């Protein structure tokens, strides 16, 4: 199994408010985390880093290797990260109203858990199928679900970056955690909207299908999104279920 990630600032933003990390617990289970910060005065940068590093460091000290324990841990850590960011934002005027999206995946040998808040996404590449596993918690997605907006119009909407759920914005951090089989040659991708706003699902799928390593795929995806506009920070993390032990690429 191979894991790699890449995060760049892009062409427009002055700083990178995305944060990505991979962490391993005492039983060699992997946690992949990606967060896209919200808030001015570098608050978004602080929030995304807090979410990833706080959860990641806690994960390193765990010794579970079963799904039920992972599920409970992930739910409690999302709640804890939400409270930590919320409390920190209230203490410092410069961090007022900071928050962050988050997408998290816990990878076992043949199965994985995934959850998100906000519009950072998780996908599964299974054979020739490329499937979005997460739901965008965004204003335009709510309009699409209610039938007030078509998916095509949502892509062009000036409100597409308005999110309705995130860490640090309210006391409500309820998440939907899903689990899926992780078959040989499957790939899990988690990414910020800096990727999905610049590349279509079909373009992402095409690049994941290339017979190159996961590090090269990460590099190619962020570079393609940057070439297409790079209007936001761009971050990706890929886990490829190759034969062999779980390791970084």
SELUMZA-864521 format. One line per field, with one value per residue: x, y, z of N, C-alpha, C in turn; residue number from 1; residue in one letter. Coordinates in nm, 4 decimals. Each point is the difference from the previous one (the first is absolute). Layout:
! SELUMZA-864521
n.u: c(X	...) $
n.v: c(Y	...) $
n.w: c(Z	...) $
ca.u: c(X	...) $
ca.v: c(Y	...) $
ca.w: c(Z	...) $
c.u: c(X	...) $
c.v: c(Y	...) $
c.w: c(Z	...) $
num: c(NUM	...) $
residu: c(A	...) $
***
This chain:
! SELUMZA-864521
n.u: c(0.0834	-0.0402	0.0628	-0.0625	0.0542	-0.0727	0.0559	-0.0657	0.0593	0.0433	-0.0662	-0.1091	-0.0128	0.0124	-0.0876	0.0521	-0.1332	0.0484	-0.0344	0.1039	-0.0400	0.0977	-0.0730	0.0856	-0.0923	-0.0118	-0.1109	0.0683	-0.1066	-0.0446	0.0268	-0.0834	0.0549	-0.1044	0.0479	-0.1059	0.0890	-0.0750	0.0007	-0.0138	0.0984	0.0118	-0.1241	-0.0276	0.1152	-0.0329	-0.1242	0.0423	0.1025	-0.0803	-0.0937	0.0897	0.0746	-0.1049	-0.0777	0.0952	0.0366	-0.1291	-0.0134	0.1152	-0.0747	-0.0849	-0.0670	-0.1061	-0.0653	-0.1091	-0.1009	-0.0582	0.1202	0.0343	-0.1177	0.0042	0.1257	-0.0311	-0.1131	0.0629	0.0930	-0.0977	-0.0716	0.1089	0.0313	-0.1291	-0.0015	0.1119	-0.0446	-0.1200	0.0584	0.0892	-0.0995	-0.0553	0.1194	0.0111	0.0004	0.1301	-0.0521	-0.0687	-0.0969	0.1157	0.0244	-0.0422	0.0084	-0.0460	0.0907	-0.0495	0.1056	-0.0528	0.1241	-0.0775	0.0385	-0.1249	0.0083	-0.0879	0.0197	-0.1061	0.0341	-0.0918	0.0492	-0.0953	0.0803	0.0844	0.0513	-0.0697	0.0885	-0.0629	0.1177	-0.1037	0.1056	-0.1049	-0.0381	-0.0452	-0.0031	-0.0834	0.0740	0.0360	-0.0698	-0.0131	0.0494	-0.0636	-0.0107	0.0857	0.0674	-0.0276	0.0329	0.1062	0.0204	-0.0294	0.0806	0.0548	0.0958	0.0396	0.0504	-0.0465	-0.1135	0.0029	0.0520	-0.0933	-0.0675	-0.0204	-0.1006	0.0693	0.0691	-0.1299	0.0642	-0.0736	0.1092	0.0610	0.1283	-0.0420	-0.1061	-0.0379	-0.0832	-0.0677	0.0604	-0.1295	0.0570	0.0013	0.0280	0.0639	-0.0263	0.1106	-0.0208	0.1199	-0.0386	0.0692	0.0910	-0.0823	-0.0535	0.0396	-0.0799	0.0699	-0.0819	0.0611	-0.0874	0.1228	-0.0155	-0.1114	0.0380	0.1181	-0.0289	-0.0551	-0.1044	-0.0392	0.0414	-0.0570	-0.1074	0.0116	0.0291	-0.1031	-0.0499	0.0812	0.0857	-0.0175	0.1019	-0.0369	0.1297	0.0236	-0.0954	0.0440	0.1236	-0.0402	-0.0738	0.0875	0.0943	-0.0822	-0.0377	0.1283	0.0287	-0.1048	0.0799	0.0085	-0.1334	0.0346	0.0198	0.0951	-0.0779	0.0838	-0.0666	0.0897	-0.0860	0.1024	-0.0969	0.1270	0.0515	0.0081	0.0947	-0.0721	0.0241	0.0792	-0.0466) $
n.v: c(-0.1195	0.0989	0.0946	0.1033	0.1194	0.1032	0.1140	0.0839	0.1179	-0.0323	0.0501	-0.0087	-0.1005	0.0790	-0.0783	-0.1106	0.0020	-0.0799	-0.1137	-0.0791	-0.1189	-0.0874	-0.0784	-0.0633	-0.0908	-0.0477	-0.0145	0.1048	0.0477	0.0415	0.1255	0.0281	0.1203	0.0717	0.1223	0.0748	0.0881	0.0575	0.1242	0.1295	0.0888	-0.0876	0.0334	-0.0012	0.0618	0.0737	0.0182	0.0059	0.0738	0.0711	-0.0016	0.0178	0.0930	0.0623	-0.0223	0.0418	0.0937	0.0237	-0.0060	0.0633	0.0423	-0.0193	-0.1048	0.0632	-0.1100	0.0400	-0.0264	-0.0733	-0.0370	-0.0256	-0.0563	-0.0577	-0.0384	-0.0286	-0.0528	-0.0569	-0.0345	-0.0259	-0.0528	-0.0673	-0.0302	-0.0247	-0.0605	-0.0635	-0.0137	-0.0398	-0.0697	-0.0451	-0.0131	-0.0451	-0.0577	-0.0057	0.1334	-0.0238	-0.0898	0.1109	-0.0893	-0.0425	-0.0778	-0.1219	-0.0335	-0.1212	-0.0797	-0.1100	-0.0786	-0.1073	-0.0394	-0.1053	-0.1250	-0.0245	0.1061	0.0994	0.0909	0.0763	0.1255	0.0957	0.1225	0.0639	0.0639	-0.0402	-0.0697	-0.1138	-0.0689	-0.0948	-0.0451	-0.0646	-0.0612	0.0003	-0.0238	0.1246	-0.0209	0.1044	-0.0100	0.1257	0.0680	0.0896	0.0532	0.0303	0.1326	-0.0036	-0.0854	0.0823	0.0983	-0.0727	-0.0336	0.1300	-0.0130	0.0924	-0.0908	0.0055	-0.1239	0.0205	0.0536	-0.1059	-0.0618	0.0746	-0.0461	0.1310	-0.0788	-0.0594	0.1054	0.0286	-0.0331	-0.1057	-0.0757	0.0126	-0.0168	0.0300	-0.0280	-0.1210	-0.0193	0.0102	-0.1128	-0.0269	-0.1180	-0.0306	-0.1068	-0.0217	-0.1273	-0.0322	-0.0998	-0.0473	-0.0230	-0.1060	0.0929	-0.0007	0.1192	0.0528	0.0976	0.0818	0.1052	0.1157	0.1002	0.0300	-0.1303	-0.0229	0.1217	-0.0603	-0.1194	-0.0489	-0.0702	0.0192	0.1247	0.0040	-0.0618	0.0763	0.0942	-0.0374	-0.0133	0.1036	-0.0690	0.0858	0.0357	-0.0200	0.0079	-0.0708	-0.0828	0.0075	-0.0118	-0.0982	-0.0490	0.0307	-0.0490	-0.1009	-0.0102	0.0096	-0.0839	-0.0650	0.0601	-0.1067	0.0165	-0.1194	-0.0245	-0.0847	-0.0954	-0.1036	-0.1102	-0.0904	-0.0998	-0.0734	-0.0884	0.0258	-0.1050	-0.0527	0.0366	0.0531	0.0936	0.0997	0.0719) $
n.w: c(0.0000	-0.0764	0.0682	-0.0564	0.0207	-0.0419	0.0402	-0.0812	-0.0021	-0.1229	-0.1025	0.0758	0.0853	0.1056	0.0616	0.0507	-0.0097	-0.0957	0.0597	-0.0245	0.0424	0.0192	0.0778	0.0797	0.0350	0.1226	-0.0704	-0.0403	0.0661	-0.1185	0.0331	-0.0996	0.0105	-0.0385	0.0186	-0.0235	0.0454	0.0940	-0.0482	0.0209	-0.0216	-0.0969	0.0364	-0.1301	-0.0116	0.1050	-0.0439	-0.1253	0.0401	0.0792	-0.0939	-0.0957	0.0576	0.0522	-0.1056	-0.0823	0.0880	0.0197	-0.1317	-0.0005	0.1012	-0.0993	0.0471	-0.0493	-0.0351	0.0677	-0.0839	0.0952	0.0419	-0.1259	-0.0169	0.1197	-0.0252	-0.1249	0.0416	0.1018	-0.0885	-0.0842	0.1000	0.0369	-0.1252	-0.0127	0.1180	-0.0351	-0.1230	0.0423	0.0970	-0.0879	-0.0859	0.1127	0.0121	-0.1323	0.0062	-0.0152	0.0844	0.0219	0.0187	0.0494	-0.1011	-0.0236	-0.1260	-0.0088	-0.0516	0.0580	-0.0146	0.0563	-0.0310	-0.0209	0.0169	0.0372	0.0800	-0.0146	0.0941	-0.0247	0.0272	-0.0016	0.0093	-0.0656	-0.0865	0.0949	-0.1006	-0.0012	-0.0728	-0.0705	-0.0394	-0.0557	-0.0529	-0.0813	0.1262	-0.0110	0.1316	0.0060	0.1094	-0.0105	0.0876	-0.0966	0.1097	-0.1124	-0.0103	-0.1022	0.0751	0.1005	-0.0843	-0.0318	0.1268	0.0155	-0.1049	0.0796	-0.0145	-0.1254	-0.0082	-0.1223	0.0479	0.0815	-0.1061	-0.0608	0.1046	0.0170	0.0389	-0.0975	0.0429	0.0081	0.1124	0.0285	-0.0131	0.1164	0.0256	0.1237	-0.0704	0.0405	0.1015	-0.1128	0.0346	-0.0063	-0.0111	-0.1272	0.0725	-0.1127	-0.0278	-0.0643	-0.0866	0.0272	-0.1245	-0.0402	-0.0147	0.1051	-0.0247	0.1143	-0.0398	0.0793	-0.0093	-0.0173	0.0154	0.0392	0.0240	0.0707	0.0384	-0.0121	0.0532	-0.1091	0.0433	-0.1242	0.0189	0.1196	-0.0432	-0.1062	0.0881	0.0752	-0.1220	0.0018	-0.0720	0.0982	0.0768	0.1261	0.0238	-0.1111	0.0409	0.1241	-0.0433	-0.0791	0.0992	0.0952	-0.0790	-0.0299	0.1284	0.0261	-0.0975	0.0503	0.0831	0.0808	-0.0021	0.0465	0.1301	-0.0351	0.0512	-0.0047	0.0299	-0.0361	0.0188	-0.0419	-0.0126	-0.0099	-0.0587	0.1219	0.0844	0.0968	-0.0921	0.0340	-0.1027) $
ca.u: c(-0.0834	0.0789	-0.0678	0.0732	-0.0844	0.0628	-0.0793	0.0642	-0.0751	-0.0737	0.0457	-0.0700	0.0093	0.1329	0.0451	-0.0680	-0.0860	-0.0218	0.0999	-0.0173	0.0926	-0.0234	0.0473	-0.0056	-0.0155	0.0897	-0.0304	0.0307	-0.1165	0.0302	-0.1005	0.0262	-0.0788	0.0157	-0.0852	0.0036	-0.0352	-0.0937	0.0164	0.1058	0.1112	0.0672	-0.0778	-0.0228	0.1266	0.0116	-0.1052	0.0265	0.1171	-0.0452	-0.0831	0.0798	0.1054	-0.0569	-0.0566	0.1068	0.0833	-0.0800	-0.0106	0.1270	0.0061	-0.1039	0.0448	-0.1114	0.0120	-0.1333	-0.0801	-0.0865	0.0817	0.0392	-0.1212	-0.0247	0.1101	-0.0113	-0.1128	0.0350	0.1073	-0.0616	-0.0632	0.1054	0.0638	-0.0955	0.0013	0.1305	0.0061	-0.1009	0.0496	0.1160	-0.0467	-0.0630	0.1032	0.0847	-0.0738	0.0560	-0.0455	-0.1457	-0.0749	0.0775	-0.0533	0.0639	-0.0586	0.0869	-0.0354	0.0865	-0.0176	0.0804	0.0252	0.0382	0.0526	-0.1000	-0.1187	0.0353	-0.1047	0.0183	-0.1000	0.0391	-0.0809	0.0339	0.0004	0.1133	-0.0641	0.0645	-0.0390	0.0551	0.0245	-0.0122	-0.0032	-0.0263	-0.1000	0.0505	-0.1206	0.0091	-0.0483	-0.0417	-0.0992	0.0390	-0.0846	0.0069	-0.1296	-0.0515	-0.0407	-0.1334	-0.0933	-0.0105	-0.0796	-0.1400	-0.0505	-0.0008	0.1160	0.0487	0.1433	0.0762	-0.0012	0.0744	0.1423	0.0277	-0.0577	0.0940	-0.0158	0.0399	0.0984	-0.0637	-0.0248	-0.0992	0.0529	0.1459	0.0510	0.0298	-0.1003	-0.1092	0.0162	-0.0473	0.1014	-0.0457	0.0497	-0.0430	0.1177	-0.0344	0.1113	-0.0014	0.1081	0.1206	0.0510	0.1288	0.0064	-0.0857	0.0659	-0.0791	0.0479	-0.0660	0.0491	-0.0683	-0.0755	0.0938	0.0150	-0.1257	-0.0491	0.0833	-0.0010	-0.1233	0.0186	0.0556	0.1426	0.0670	-0.0020	0.0981	0.1349	0.0164	0.0137	0.1342	0.0873	0.1128	-0.0086	-0.0946	0.0630	-0.0097	-0.1409	-0.0272	0.0686	-0.0664	-0.1331	0.0057	0.0536	-0.1072	-0.0956	0.0656	0.0029	-0.1372	-0.0432	0.0655	-0.0625	-0.0058	0.0980	-0.0314	0.0566	-0.0486	0.0630	-0.0394	0.0397	-0.0147	0.0087	0.0893	0.0447	0.1142	-0.0342	-0.0401	0.1175	-0.0037	0.0619) $
ca.v: c(0.1195	0.1226	0.1232	0.1236	0.1199	0.1212	0.1206	0.1213	0.1237	0.0419	0.1220	0.1216	0.0232	0.0372	-0.1018	-0.1289	-0.0291	-0.1447	-0.0767	-0.1427	-0.0855	-0.1441	-0.0420	-0.1451	-0.0340	-0.1046	-0.1250	0.0268	0.0519	0.1347	0.1061	0.1096	0.1185	0.1184	0.1090	0.1234	0.0995	0.1097	0.1144	0.0946	0.0212	-0.1293	-0.0891	-0.1257	-0.0744	-0.0524	-0.0996	-0.1237	-0.0645	-0.0536	-0.1186	-0.1132	-0.0399	-0.0476	-0.1330	-0.0912	-0.0357	-0.0893	-0.1294	-0.0719	-0.0656	-0.1032	-0.1356	-0.0798	-0.0543	-0.0440	0.1072	0.0649	0.0929	0.1090	0.0799	0.0783	0.0954	0.1055	0.0866	0.0795	0.0939	0.1094	0.0864	0.0657	0.0991	0.1099	0.0774	0.0656	0.1125	0.0965	0.0670	0.0825	0.1165	0.0932	0.0577	0.0957	0.0790	-0.0227	-0.1311	-0.0027	-0.0631	-0.0948	-0.1347	-0.0797	-0.1252	-0.1146	-0.1327	-0.0943	-0.1403	-0.0976	-0.1048	-0.1343	-0.0755	-0.0294	0.0817	0.1332	0.0911	0.1356	0.0984	0.1374	0.1182	0.1025	-0.0397	-0.0855	-0.1238	-0.1299	-0.0800	-0.1344	-0.0505	-0.1458	-0.0408	0.1147	0.0841	0.1092	0.0250	0.0955	-0.0665	0.1007	0.0993	0.1397	0.0771	0.1347	0.0624	-0.0363	-0.1407	-0.0011	0.0441	-0.1111	-0.1051	0.0440	0.0179	0.1422	0.0258	-0.1206	-0.0223	0.0792	0.1387	0.0059	0.0128	0.1390	0.0926	0.0799	-0.0394	-0.1406	-0.0160	0.0231	-0.1298	0.0044	-0.0780	-0.0048	0.0008	0.1289	0.1030	-0.0154	-0.1161	-0.1182	-0.0595	-0.1356	-0.0481	-0.1303	-0.0824	-0.1132	-0.0922	-0.0615	-0.0952	0.0550	-0.1140	0.0179	0.0981	0.1157	0.1225	0.1004	0.1372	0.1089	0.1224	0.1266	0.0467	0.0581	-0.0986	-0.0327	0.1182	0.0210	-0.1214	-0.0788	-0.1369	-0.0820	0.0335	-0.0600	-0.1444	-0.0302	0.0077	-0.1093	-0.1250	-0.0093	-0.1011	0.0672	-0.0084	0.0920	0.1319	0.0635	0.0350	0.1196	0.1114	0.0297	0.0543	0.1392	0.0824	0.0179	0.0952	0.1306	0.0441	0.0350	0.1239	0.0112	0.1111	-0.0310	-0.0999	-0.1291	-0.1070	-0.1352	-0.1140	-0.1236	-0.1300	-0.1023	-0.1328	-0.0915	-0.1132	0.0335	0.0612	0.1408	0.0848	0.1243	-0.0127) $
ca.w: c(0.0000	-0.0132	0.0410	-0.0303	-0.0052	-0.0532	0.0234	-0.0507	0.0235	-0.1190	-0.0671	0.0429	0.1445	0.0496	0.0942	-0.0134	0.1148	0.0037	0.0745	-0.0276	0.0735	0.0132	0.1311	0.0203	0.1413	0.0494	-0.0714	-0.1417	-0.0719	-0.0485	-0.0026	-0.0924	0.0346	-0.0847	0.0483	-0.0797	0.0996	-0.0265	0.0898	-0.0335	0.0938	0.0141	0.0852	-0.0701	0.0034	0.1364	0.0231	-0.0741	0.0610	0.1288	-0.0211	-0.0487	0.0933	0.1263	-0.0219	-0.0403	0.1150	0.0839	-0.0684	0.0123	0.1309	0.0103	-0.0335	-0.0521	-0.1354	-0.0408	-0.0585	0.0987	0.0787	-0.0902	-0.0211	0.1219	0.0157	-0.1004	0.0365	0.1188	-0.0349	-0.0765	0.1007	0.0769	-0.0877	-0.0143	0.1244	0.0125	-0.0941	0.0442	0.1205	-0.0361	-0.0767	0.0940	0.0867	-0.0716	-0.0992	-0.1341	-0.0470	0.0111	-0.1099	-0.0797	-0.0073	-0.1044	-0.0456	0.0278	-0.0506	0.0702	-0.0362	0.0740	-0.0982	0.0409	-0.1137	-0.1036	0.0239	0.0496	0.0455	-0.0525	0.0403	-0.0337	0.0289	-0.0981	-0.1410	-0.0351	-0.0440	-0.0077	-0.1159	-0.0162	-0.1347	0.0051	-0.1402	-0.0881	0.0649	0.0829	0.0789	0.1103	0.1210	0.0975	-0.0433	0.0221	0.0914	-0.0566	-0.0250	-0.1327	0.0014	0.0613	-0.1046	-0.0958	0.0642	0.0084	-0.1360	-0.0374	-0.0849	-0.0678	0.0228	-0.0973	0.0476	0.1260	-0.0325	-0.0384	0.0975	0.0806	0.1400	0.0148	0.1071	0.1304	0.0618	0.1074	0.1117	0.0082	0.1362	0.0599	-0.0280	0.0962	0.0876	-0.0718	-0.0868	-0.0303	-0.1284	-0.0487	-0.0273	-0.0858	-0.0226	-0.1323	-0.0287	-0.0628	-0.0753	-0.0653	-0.1094	0.0273	0.0449	0.0711	-0.0181	0.0712	-0.0640	0.0264	-0.1170	-0.0949	-0.1078	-0.0682	-0.0719	-0.1185	-0.0817	0.0051	0.0478	-0.1088	-0.0114	0.1159	-0.0237	-0.1051	0.0559	0.0958	-0.0757	-0.0586	0.0599	0.0645	0.1447	0.0637	0.0128	-0.1318	-0.0215	0.0810	-0.0663	-0.1263	0.0280	0.0473	-0.1092	-0.0990	0.0569	0.0005	-0.1397	-0.0384	0.0662	0.1302	0.0717	0.1423	0.0402	-0.0620	0.0820	-0.0273	0.0660	-0.0681	0.0538	-0.1036	0.0608	-0.0704	0.0800	0.0845	0.1284	-0.0032	0.0131	-0.0757	-0.1320) $
c.u: c(0.0874	-0.0844	0.0873	-0.0968	0.0814	-0.0938	0.0779	-0.0918	-0.0883	0.0485	-0.0525	0.0202	0.1433	0.0545	-0.0851	-0.0780	-0.0436	0.1074	-0.0319	0.0988	-0.0422	0.0644	-0.0233	-0.0159	0.0895	-0.0230	0.0187	-0.1235	0.0295	-0.1220	0.0458	-0.0940	0.0306	-0.0992	0.0244	-0.0545	-0.0888	0.0307	0.1187	0.1082	0.0708	-0.0737	-0.0243	0.1214	0.0195	-0.0991	0.0304	0.1182	-0.0359	-0.0753	0.0847	0.1011	-0.0556	-0.0579	0.1087	0.0863	-0.0747	-0.0061	0.1262	0.0097	-0.1056	0.0569	-0.1154	0.0320	-0.1336	-0.0830	-0.0824	0.0768	0.0419	-0.1166	-0.0244	0.1069	-0.0161	-0.1124	0.0368	0.1071	-0.0503	-0.0655	0.1049	0.0688	-0.0902	0.0031	0.1311	0.0093	-0.0963	0.0500	0.1177	-0.0432	-0.0650	0.1023	0.0771	-0.0800	0.0485	-0.0458	-0.1521	-0.0631	0.0847	-0.0671	0.0727	-0.0904	0.0898	-0.0538	0.1030	-0.0292	0.0938	0.0092	0.0430	0.0486	-0.1027	-0.1304	0.0451	-0.1248	0.0272	-0.1127	0.0479	-0.0960	0.0440	0.0018	0.1303	-0.0538	0.0863	-0.0566	0.0609	0.0143	0.0027	-0.0156	-0.0151	-0.1023	0.0678	-0.1186	0.0277	-0.0665	-0.0578	-0.1043	0.0525	-0.0996	0.0104	-0.1407	-0.0567	-0.0408	-0.1357	-0.1057	-0.0198	-0.0893	-0.1479	-0.0619	-0.0036	0.1138	0.0414	0.1479	0.0876	0.0086	0.0822	0.1490	0.0374	-0.0439	0.1073	-0.0050	0.0554	0.1010	-0.0569	-0.0339	-0.0920	0.0411	0.1520	0.0388	0.0199	-0.1032	-0.1171	0.0274	-0.0413	0.1088	-0.0365	0.0449	-0.0619	0.1249	-0.0442	0.1209	-0.0206	0.1081	0.1159	0.0716	0.1375	-0.0145	-0.1025	0.0863	-0.1015	0.0674	-0.0779	0.0632	-0.0785	-0.0719	0.0875	0.0310	-0.1291	-0.0640	0.0749	0.0001	-0.1331	0.0310	0.0634	0.1489	0.0796	0.0110	0.1075	0.1419	0.0253	0.0231	0.1387	0.0864	0.1286	-0.0195	-0.0926	0.0596	-0.0096	-0.1436	-0.0380	0.0580	-0.0755	-0.1373	0.0073	0.0538	-0.1055	-0.1023	0.0583	0.0051	-0.1375	-0.0521	0.0673	-0.0560	-0.0070	0.1197	-0.0449	0.0691	-0.0640	0.0762	-0.0537	0.0519	-0.0298	0.0226	0.0784	0.0320	0.1217	-0.0449	-0.0346	0.1221	-0.0219	0.0713	0.1390) $
c.v: c(0.1252	0.1222	0.1197	0.1174	0.1185	0.1168	0.1203	0.1204	0.0376	0.1349	0.1296	0.0313	0.0318	-0.1005	-0.1254	-0.0305	-0.1460	-0.0641	-0.1478	-0.0794	-0.1453	-0.0446	-0.1501	-0.0293	-0.1192	-0.1351	0.0155	0.0325	0.1454	0.0918	0.1066	0.1151	0.1132	0.1050	0.1251	0.1119	0.1122	0.1121	0.0860	0.0070	-0.1302	-0.0958	-0.1349	-0.0893	-0.0660	-0.1137	-0.1320	-0.0754	-0.0616	-0.1304	-0.1212	-0.0466	-0.0520	-0.1400	-0.1009	-0.0450	-0.0934	-0.1402	-0.0835	-0.0776	-0.1091	-0.1366	-0.0875	-0.0507	-0.0546	0.1208	0.0749	0.1024	0.1201	0.0955	0.0911	0.1062	0.1178	0.0970	0.0904	0.1040	0.1160	0.0989	0.0795	0.1089	0.1213	0.0910	0.0773	0.1236	0.1102	0.0796	0.0927	0.1263	0.1046	0.0723	0.1130	0.0719	-0.0270	-0.1325	-0.0134	-0.0576	-0.0916	-0.1370	-0.0767	-0.1148	-0.1126	-0.1213	-0.0956	-0.1414	-0.0856	-0.1250	-0.1291	-0.0760	-0.0193	0.0788	0.1387	0.0746	0.1371	0.0901	0.1388	0.1016	0.1081	-0.0551	-0.0650	-0.1411	-0.1247	-0.0781	-0.1394	-0.0304	-0.1516	-0.0509	0.1221	0.0959	0.1030	0.0580	0.1035	-0.0613	0.0970	0.0929	0.1400	0.0664	0.1470	0.0515	-0.0426	-0.1468	-0.0168	0.0414	-0.1084	-0.1097	0.0361	0.0224	0.1434	0.0365	-0.1309	-0.0193	0.0829	0.1468	0.0165	0.0217	0.1451	0.1016	0.0785	-0.0359	-0.1392	-0.0225	0.0270	-0.1349	0.0146	-0.0848	0.0051	-0.0150	0.1437	0.1084	-0.0068	-0.1216	-0.1302	-0.0504	-0.1446	-0.0403	-0.1349	-0.0778	-0.1228	-0.0921	-0.0739	-0.1070	0.0721	-0.1154	0.0301	0.0880	0.1132	0.1192	0.0883	0.1354	0.0909	0.1303	0.1222	0.0461	0.0760	-0.0937	-0.0134	0.1198	0.0238	-0.1197	-0.0716	-0.1390	-0.0877	0.0277	-0.0608	-0.1510	-0.0407	-0.0004	-0.1085	-0.1335	-0.0174	-0.1006	0.0655	-0.0092	0.1043	0.1394	0.0778	0.0414	0.1257	0.1236	0.0423	0.0632	0.1469	0.0926	0.0268	0.1014	0.1410	0.0590	0.0474	0.1263	0.0228	0.1100	-0.0207	-0.0878	-0.1363	-0.1101	-0.1337	-0.0994	-0.1255	-0.1199	-0.1040	-0.1362	-0.0957	-0.1178	0.0420	0.0715	0.1474	0.0873	0.1293	-0.0191	0.0624) $
c.w: c(0.0000	0.0368	-0.0374	0.0024	-0.0489	0.0257	-0.0503	0.0209	-0.1178	-0.0496	0.0617	0.1479	0.0422	0.1007	-0.0162	0.1273	0.0027	0.0875	-0.0170	0.0842	-0.0019	0.1299	0.0173	0.1481	0.0362	-0.0669	-0.1509	-0.0836	-0.0367	0.0095	-0.0982	0.0310	-0.0965	0.0466	-0.0833	0.0884	-0.0498	0.0985	-0.0371	0.1055	0.0360	0.0927	-0.0635	0.0022	0.1364	0.0221	-0.0702	0.0597	0.1345	-0.0185	-0.0362	0.1046	0.1321	-0.0143	-0.0330	0.1157	0.0950	-0.0604	0.0192	0.1310	0.0170	-0.0373	-0.0497	-0.1405	-0.0498	-0.0422	0.1040	0.0838	-0.0838	-0.0224	0.1202	0.0198	-0.0955	0.0341	0.1181	-0.0322	-0.0858	0.0963	0.0775	-0.0825	-0.0186	0.1228	0.0154	-0.0899	0.0422	0.1203	-0.0305	-0.0737	0.0902	0.0878	-0.0667	-0.1076	-0.1417	-0.0598	0.0050	-0.1269	-0.0881	0.0038	-0.1083	-0.0431	0.0498	-0.0746	0.0581	-0.0471	0.0841	-0.0862	0.0688	-0.1241	-0.1103	0.0178	0.0454	0.0447	-0.0598	0.0482	-0.0400	0.0602	-0.0978	-0.1412	-0.0449	-0.0191	0.0164	-0.1166	0.0107	-0.1480	0.0105	-0.1427	-0.0879	0.0600	0.0899	0.0750	0.1081	0.1223	0.1022	-0.0601	0.0290	0.0949	-0.0403	-0.0279	-0.1351	-0.0056	0.0669	-0.1022	-0.1056	0.0573	0.0074	-0.1378	-0.0475	-0.0950	-0.0655	0.0328	-0.0934	0.0434	0.1278	-0.0246	-0.0269	0.1053	0.0761	0.1483	0.0287	0.1128	0.1392	0.0621	0.1211	0.1208	-0.0042	0.1459	0.0459	-0.0201	0.0978	0.0869	-0.0678	-0.0944	-0.0346	-0.1400	-0.0336	-0.0384	-0.0791	-0.0122	-0.1312	-0.0094	-0.0677	-0.0690	-0.0593	-0.1236	0.0133	0.0417	0.0721	-0.0214	0.0933	-0.0484	0.0466	-0.1261	-0.0988	-0.1151	-0.0786	-0.0684	-0.1304	-0.0955	0.0159	0.0543	-0.1073	-0.0193	0.1153	-0.0188	-0.1004	0.0561	0.1043	-0.0700	-0.0611	0.0756	0.0517	0.1512	0.0601	0.0202	-0.1300	-0.0304	0.0787	-0.0670	-0.1253	0.0216	0.0428	-0.1087	-0.1068	0.0491	0.0011	-0.1409	-0.0455	0.0686	0.1333	0.0873	0.1511	0.0334	-0.0522	0.0789	-0.0329	0.0865	-0.0669	0.0778	-0.1067	0.0641	-0.0898	0.0907	0.0809	0.1244	-0.0177	0.0244	-0.0763	-0.1318	0.0003) $
num: c(1	2	3	4	5	6	7	8	9	10	11	12	13	14	15	16	17	18	19	20	21	22	23	24	25	26	27	28	29	30	31	32	33	34	35	36	37	38	39	40	41	42	43	44	45	46	47	48	49	50	51	52	53	54	55	56	57	58	59	60	61	62	63	64	65	66	67	68	69	70	71	72	73	74	75	76	77	78	79	80	81	82	83	84	85	86	87	88	89	90	91	92	93	94	95	96	97	98	99	100	101	102	103	104	105	106	107	108	109	110	111	112	113	114	115	116	117	118	119	120	121	122	123	124	125	126	127	128	129	130	131	132	133	134	135	136	137	138	139	140	141	142	143	144	145	146	147	148	149	150	151	152	153	154	155	156	157	158	159	160	161	162	163	164	165	166	167	168	169	170	171	172	173	174	175	176	177	178	179	180	181	182	183	184	185	186	187	188	189	190	191	192	193	194	195	196	197	198	199	200	201	202	203	204	205	206	207	208	209	210	211	212	213	214	215	216	217	218	219	220	221	222	223	224	225	226	227	228	229	230	231	232	233	234	235	236	237	238	239	240	241	242	243	244	245	246	247	248	249) $
residu: c(X	X	X	X	X	X	X	X	X	X	X	X	X	X	X	X	X	X	X	X	X	X	X	X	X	X	X	X	X	X	X	X	X	X	X	X	X	X	X	X	X	X	X	X	X	X	X	X	X	X	X	X	X	X	X	X	X	X	X	X	X	X	X	X	X	X	X	X	X	X	X	X	X	X	X	X	X	X	X	X	X	X	X	X	X	X	X	X	X	X	X	X	X	X	X	X	X	X	X	X	X	X	X	X	X	X	X	X	X	X	X	X	X	X	X	X	X	X	X	X	X	X	X	X	X	X	X	X	X	X	X	X	X	X	X	X	X	X	X	X	X	X	X	X	X	X	X	X	X	X	X	X	X	X	X	X	X	X	X	X	X	X	X	X	X	X	X	X	X	X	X	X	X	X	X	X	X	X	X	X	X	X	X	X	X	X	X	X	X	X	X	X	X	X	X	X	X	X	X	X	X	X	X	X	X	X	X	X	X	X	X	X	X	X	X	X	X	X	X	X	X	X	X	X	X	X	X	X	X	X	X	X	X	X	X	X	X	X	X	X	X	X	X	X	X	X	X	X	X) $
***
